[in-house]
């Protein structure tokens, strides 16, 4: 395919000649899927088949195609699952605050279908997050007369 089309030859005949010579050389003989039916052959085509195929191939969620208010409502519904694995209260507050910020941005300049989206009460999210977490293990208080072991610095251990 690196050769150029000679002048005076039509593109169709030039391409047909290249395909014919490649077939004669056997370039198309051992291709994967040779002799097998095409996947989805005979099935009716959907108007948005290419979008569905892209989402399936890339492993994406269909939520990315939803309008902004529906995406925000889904995020509000999934918020308890989202914050469940977070380790600190500040992280939970940050996630809820960021969601509220995006909700307010949408409410200031709504796009898409008119869908009611309410903000999230950050304190309620934190309370539910705490309720779902196991109680932290308390260390027993050390005796007041017990001496605290001191760490020696590495260079002092080296000089010994």
Backbone bond lengths (Angstrom), bond angles and torsions (degrees), N, CA, C in turn:
res aa  C-N    CA-C-N  psi(-1)  N-CA   C-N-CA  omega(-1)  CA-C   N-CA-C  phi
1 X - - - 1.447 - - 1.527 112.12 -
2 X 1.306 117.25 0.48 1.451 117.97 -178.94 1.524 112.38 -83.04
3 X 1.313 116.57 -14.25 1.457 117.37 -179.62 1.528 110.28 -75.69
4 X 1.297 114.46 151.38 1.466 120.28 -178.30 1.520 110.16 -89.61
5 X 1.312 114.91 155.27 1.458 120.98 177.53 1.524 108.42 -68.64
6 X 1.317 116.69 126.71 1.467 118.21 178.54 1.521 110.58 -69.97
7 X 1.307 116.85 147.43 1.476 118.95 178.97 1.518 110.55 -65.77
8 X 1.319 115.18 144.21 1.458 120.90 177.55 1.524 113.17 89.50
9 X 1.332 118.48 -4.43 1.464 121.59 179.45 1.519 107.39 -107.26
10 X 1.328 116.00 135.88 1.467 118.50 -179.65 1.528 109.27 -72.94
11 X 1.320 114.81 154.92 1.461 119.36 -179.55 1.522 111.36 -61.29
12 X 1.325 116.37 -40.42 1.457 119.55 -176.61 1.522 111.25 -62.22
13 X 1.308 118.13 -48.36 1.461 119.66 -178.33 1.536 110.88 -68.55
14 X 1.304 118.16 -33.84 1.461 121.20 179.53 1.524 110.50 -67.69
15 X 1.350 117.60 -43.08 1.461 121.91 178.53 1.521 110.05 -67.55
16 X 1.347 117.09 -42.31 1.463 120.21 178.38 1.521 111.07 -59.92
17 X 1.316 116.87 -38.83 1.470 120.98 179.36 1.518 110.27 -65.34
18 X 1.335 117.81 -41.80 1.465 120.30 179.91 1.527 111.01 -65.78
19 X 1.335 117.65 -40.05 1.467 120.93 178.04 1.523 110.04 -64.69
20 X 1.318 117.57 -44.55 1.464 121.27 -179.75 1.524 111.58 -61.60
21 X 1.334 117.96 -44.17 1.472 120.05 179.99 1.533 110.62 -67.60
22 X 1.333 118.67 -34.27 1.464 120.60 177.14 1.521 110.58 -67.58
23 X 1.327 117.44 -38.29 1.460 120.68 177.38 1.523 110.47 -65.58
24 X 1.315 116.65 -39.73 1.471 120.53 179.24 1.523 110.72 -65.82
25 X 1.327 118.08 -35.70 1.468 121.57 177.27 1.526 111.62 -72.66
26 X 1.349 117.58 -19.93 1.462 120.93 -179.88 1.522 113.20 90.40
27 X 1.329 117.54 22.39 1.461 120.96 -179.07 1.526 112.55 -67.42
28 X 1.325 117.59 -22.76 1.466 120.91 -176.53 1.531 112.75 -103.18
29 X 1.340 118.19 7.80 1.466 120.18 -171.93 1.531 113.86 -71.57
30 X 1.301 119.11 -47.33 1.466 121.89 -172.68 1.525 112.98 -106.36
31 X 1.298 117.35 40.12 1.455 120.39 177.94 1.531 110.32 -75.12
32 X 1.338 118.83 145.10 1.469 119.58 178.75 1.524 110.32 -65.93
33 X 1.333 115.78 137.20 1.460 121.00 179.35 1.510 113.18 84.66
34 X 1.333 118.54 8.96 1.460 120.66 -179.24 1.524 109.45 -65.89
35 X 1.307 117.17 132.28 1.447 122.49 178.49 1.515 114.48 82.83
36 X 1.308 117.74 -1.45 1.462 121.71 179.73 1.525 108.63 -101.22
37 X 1.344 116.66 151.26 1.471 117.96 178.49 1.526 111.23 -69.33
38 X 1.297 115.47 151.99 1.457 120.46 178.12 1.526 109.35 -68.79
39 X 1.333 117.79 138.23 1.468 119.12 179.30 1.526 110.45 -64.89
40 X 1.326 115.67 131.89 1.456 120.68 179.06 1.510 113.72 82.17
41 X 1.329 117.83 7.36 1.463 120.03 -179.99 1.524 108.89 -67.83
42 X 1.299 117.12 133.60 1.454 122.02 179.76 1.511 113.67 89.82
43 X 1.327 118.27 -13.30 1.462 121.32 178.28 1.525 108.73 -79.90
44 X 1.328 117.32 144.77 1.468 118.19 179.58 1.533 110.33 -66.55
45 X 1.327 115.58 140.81 1.462 120.61 -179.08 1.526 110.36 -84.65
46 X 1.313 114.80 134.27 1.456 122.03 174.86 1.528 107.40 -87.53
47 X 1.322 116.74 152.31 1.467 119.55 179.74 1.523 111.77 -63.17
48 X 1.318 117.25 -31.63 1.469 121.29 -177.34 1.525 111.48 -109.35
49 X 1.319 116.80 35.32 1.456 120.46 -177.84 1.522 111.76 -61.84
50 X 1.314 116.74 -35.65 1.451 119.90 -176.64 1.528 111.43 -69.60
51 X 1.349 117.81 -34.01 1.469 120.44 177.43 1.522 109.58 -69.01
52 X 1.334 116.29 -44.81 1.463 120.42 179.83 1.526 110.83 -62.33
53 X 1.314 115.95 -41.42 1.466 119.67 178.89 1.526 110.97 -64.97
54 X 1.321 117.75 -40.53 1.466 121.47 178.71 1.528 110.57 -63.02
55 X 1.328 117.03 -44.39 1.460 120.87 179.76 1.525 110.24 -62.99
56 X 1.331 117.11 -43.60 1.462 120.66 179.84 1.526 111.26 -65.72
57 X 1.336 117.26 -45.07 1.458 121.95 -177.15 1.527 111.76 -65.36
58 X 1.327 117.11 -39.90 1.464 120.65 -177.40 1.524 113.01 -86.20
59 X 1.333 117.12 -6.68 1.465 120.19 179.14 1.516 112.50 70.65
60 X 1.313 116.87 31.45 1.456 121.42 -178.67 1.518 110.38 -89.46
61 X 1.318 115.26 164.57 1.448 121.41 174.55 1.524 108.39 -91.44
62 X 1.312 116.72 149.04 1.459 120.66 177.83 1.513 112.63 -72.53
63 X 1.344 117.27 -9.02 1.458 120.71 179.74 1.524 112.50 -63.40
64 X 1.315 117.05 -25.18 1.464 120.13 -178.92 1.527 111.59 -65.60
65 X 1.329 117.45 -20.08 1.454 120.76 -178.78 1.524 112.59 -90.61
66 X 1.328 117.14 -8.10 1.460 120.72 -178.73 1.519 111.19 -73.05
67 X 1.320 118.01 154.52 1.464 120.52 173.71 1.533 110.22 -64.87
68 X 1.317 115.62 158.09 1.467 121.96 -175.16 1.532 113.46 -53.89
69 X 1.345 120.68 -45.39 1.464 117.96 -177.88 1.529 113.16 -65.37
70 X 1.321 117.40 -34.16 1.456 119.35 178.10 1.526 111.31 -71.73
71 X 1.326 117.33 -35.41 1.465 120.27 174.83 1.524 110.43 -61.97
72 X 1.340 116.45 -42.56 1.464 119.79 -179.70 1.524 111.04 -66.11
73 X 1.331 117.65 -40.53 1.466 119.98 178.74 1.517 111.45 -63.69
74 X 1.327 116.61 -38.82 1.463 119.46 177.00 1.530 110.60 -65.44
75 X 1.323 117.38 -38.73 1.462 120.05 177.82 1.522 111.28 -64.40
76 X 1.337 117.00 -38.28 1.467 120.50 177.99 1.531 109.25 -63.91
77 X 1.330 117.23 -41.61 1.461 120.59 179.39 1.523 111.73 -65.68
78 X 1.316 117.11 -35.93 1.468 121.45 -177.03 1.522 113.10 -89.85
79 X 1.314 118.62 0.87 1.460 121.29 -175.94 1.529 113.31 -57.20
80 X 1.346 120.20 -44.61 1.468 118.28 178.62 1.533 112.89 -59.31
81 X 1.327 117.67 -37.56 1.460 120.45 177.62 1.526 110.83 -70.15
82 X 1.317 116.37 -34.50 1.460 120.60 -178.44 1.520 111.39 -66.93
83 X 1.338 117.10 -41.62 1.463 120.20 -175.28 1.526 112.41 -89.00
84 X 1.312 118.20 -6.36 1.465 120.86 -175.40 1.523 112.62 -56.80
85 X 1.315 118.02 -41.47 1.459 121.30 -174.53 1.527 113.75 -91.88
86 X 1.318 117.92 1.49 1.458 119.73 178.35 1.525 109.28 -71.61
87 X 1.333 116.35 150.43 1.463 119.76 -171.65 1.518 114.26 -97.92
88 X 1.330 117.52 -25.28 1.463 118.12 -176.97 1.523 110.48 -123.77
89 X 1.320 113.77 155.77 1.462 120.06 179.00 1.525 110.77 -64.28
90 X 1.317 116.71 -35.55 1.471 119.94 -179.74 1.524 110.94 -63.80
91 X 1.340 117.33 -37.98 1.469 120.00 177.21 1.528 110.64 -63.06
92 X 1.342 116.64 -41.15 1.462 121.14 179.00 1.525 109.64 -63.04
93 X 1.322 116.60 -44.84 1.464 120.74 178.91 1.532 111.07 -62.47
94 X 1.330 116.81 -39.72 1.466 120.54 -179.69 1.531 111.21 -63.70
95 X 1.329 116.89 -42.57 1.467 120.41 -179.66 1.529 110.09 -64.87
96 X 1.337 116.74 -46.06 1.467 120.27 -179.12 1.528 110.83 -66.15
97 X 1.320 117.62 -39.10 1.463 121.27 179.57 1.524 110.58 -66.12
98 X 1.335 117.02 -40.32 1.468 120.05 178.10 1.528 110.73 -63.75
99 X 1.324 117.24 -40.72 1.462 120.67 177.07 1.528 110.25 -62.77
100 X 1.327 117.74 -43.49 1.467 121.19 177.43 1.525 111.56 -61.38
101 X 1.328 116.43 -38.80 1.470 120.42 179.31 1.521 110.37 -62.50
102 X 1.340 117.34 -42.87 1.465 120.55 179.42 1.528 111.60 -69.07
103 X 1.327 117.10 -33.91 1.465 120.18 176.69 1.523 110.26 -65.27
104 X 1.340 116.79 -43.03 1.467 120.43 179.06 1.528 110.56 -64.85
105 X 1.329 117.52 -39.13 1.467 120.22 176.71 1.522 110.65 -60.47
106 X 1.325 116.72 -42.06 1.466 119.41 178.28 1.525 110.54 -65.23
107 X 1.328 117.69 -43.06 1.461 120.68 -177.29 1.531 111.88 -65.92
108 X 1.323 117.19 -29.19 1.469 120.25 179.05 1.529 111.51 -73.18
109 X 1.327 116.18 -36.16 1.468 120.52 179.64 1.519 108.05 -136.90
110 X 1.343 117.92 78.49 1.461 119.75 -175.27 1.524 112.48 -67.77
111 X 1.331 114.58 140.87 1.456 121.65 175.40 1.521 107.13 -130.32
112 X 1.310 116.37 154.78 1.453 119.78 178.44 1.518 111.82 81.48
113 X 1.326 115.81 -165.60 1.467 119.48 -177.17 1.526 110.66 -68.68
114 X 1.322 117.04 149.89 1.462 119.49 179.53 1.531 110.52 -73.72
115 X 1.314 116.17 103.85 1.457 123.01 179.80 1.521 107.66 -123.35
116 X 1.323 116.44 131.73 1.468 120.44 179.94 1.524 109.67 -72.30
117 X 1.319 115.78 123.98 1.459 122.20 177.84 1.518 106.85 -130.11
118 X 1.318 116.33 120.61 1.455 120.38 179.31 1.514 110.93 -103.69
119 X 1.327 115.73 154.86 1.460 119.67 179.48 1.527 110.08 -74.38
120 X 1.305 115.51 165.81 1.455 123.67 -176.24 1.520 108.67 -100.98
121 X 1.344 116.91 137.69 1.453 121.03 174.68 1.526 107.69 -81.38
122 X 1.325 116.34 111.54 1.457 121.92 -173.67 1.530 110.62 -62.28
123 X 1.331 116.85 -40.65 1.472 119.57 -178.50 1.529 111.39 -64.62
124 X 1.333 117.90 -37.17 1.464 120.31 176.88 1.525 111.15 -65.04
125 X 1.323 116.50 -38.40 1.464 120.22 178.35 1.520 109.91 -63.65
126 X 1.329 117.11 -42.28 1.461 121.01 179.83 1.530 110.38 -65.43
127 X 1.340 117.42 -41.26 1.468 120.29 179.70 1.529 110.02 -62.86
128 X 1.334 117.39 -44.41 1.468 119.91 178.64 1.525 111.06 -65.91
129 X 1.329 116.83 -35.63 1.468 120.59 177.84 1.513 110.43 -64.19
130 X 1.336 116.98 -44.42 1.473 120.40 178.74 1.522 111.15 -63.55
131 X 1.336 117.13 -39.26 1.466 120.67 -177.96 1.529 110.93 -66.22
132 X 1.290 118.03 -30.08 1.456 121.31 -179.40 1.512 114.28 -84.70
133 X 1.314 117.98 -5.58 1.466 121.31 -177.65 1.521 109.89 -97.43
134 X 1.323 117.81 148.64 1.466 120.02 175.65 1.529 110.05 -69.33
135 X 1.302 114.90 152.66 1.467 120.85 179.51 1.524 108.60 -65.70
136 X 1.339 118.55 131.85 1.467 120.06 -179.19 1.536 110.63 -66.39
137 X 1.313 115.44 145.19 1.464 120.89 178.74 1.524 108.99 -73.19
138 X 1.299 115.60 128.88 1.465 121.15 178.62 1.524 108.95 -91.67
139 X 1.320 116.08 135.03 1.453 119.87 175.41 1.521 108.42 -84.37
140 X 1.304 117.45 139.15 1.468 118.08 177.71 1.527 109.68 -64.96
141 X 1.305 114.20 141.87 1.467 118.91 179.94 1.523 109.22 -67.36
142 X 1.323 116.86 134.73 1.463 120.26 -179.55 1.532 108.90 -75.09
143 X 1.303 114.08 153.69 1.471 119.26 179.78 1.522 109.08 -64.65
144 X 1.324 118.30 141.79 1.468 119.79 -175.82 1.527 113.15 -67.27
145 X 1.319 118.76 -23.91 1.469 120.47 -177.43 1.517 112.30 -90.80
146 X 1.308 117.59 -3.67 1.455 121.03 -178.64 1.525 110.01 -73.16
147 X 1.322 117.69 130.26 1.470 119.01 177.99 1.522 110.00 -73.72
148 X 1.300 115.95 143.38 1.456 122.33 178.82 1.520 107.64 -87.12
149 X 1.345 117.96 124.12 1.472 118.85 -179.53 1.524 110.02 -66.10
150 X 1.301 114.66 138.52 1.461 120.57 179.48 1.512 109.47 -98.25
151 X 1.298 115.09 141.64 1.458 120.16 176.28 1.515 108.71 -86.95
152 X 1.305 115.35 138.11 1.460 118.75 174.37 1.517 107.84 -96.33
153 X 1.281 115.14 143.82 1.455 119.67 -179.68 1.521 109.71 -72.93
154 X 1.296 116.46 155.04 1.448 121.14 -174.61 1.534 112.07 -62.71
155 X 1.327 116.74 -34.26 1.458 117.02 -177.89 1.520 111.46 -72.91
156 X 1.324 117.51 -27.28 1.467 119.27 176.07 1.525 109.97 -71.88
157 X 1.305 118.01 -37.14 1.458 120.08 176.53 1.512 109.98 -67.63
158 X 1.317 117.08 -33.84 1.464 121.28 -179.16 1.514 110.92 -68.59
159 X 1.350 117.32 -34.81 1.481 120.77 -176.73 1.515 111.80 -74.91
160 X 1.330 118.94 -19.54 1.471 119.83 -177.86 1.482 113.31 -62.25
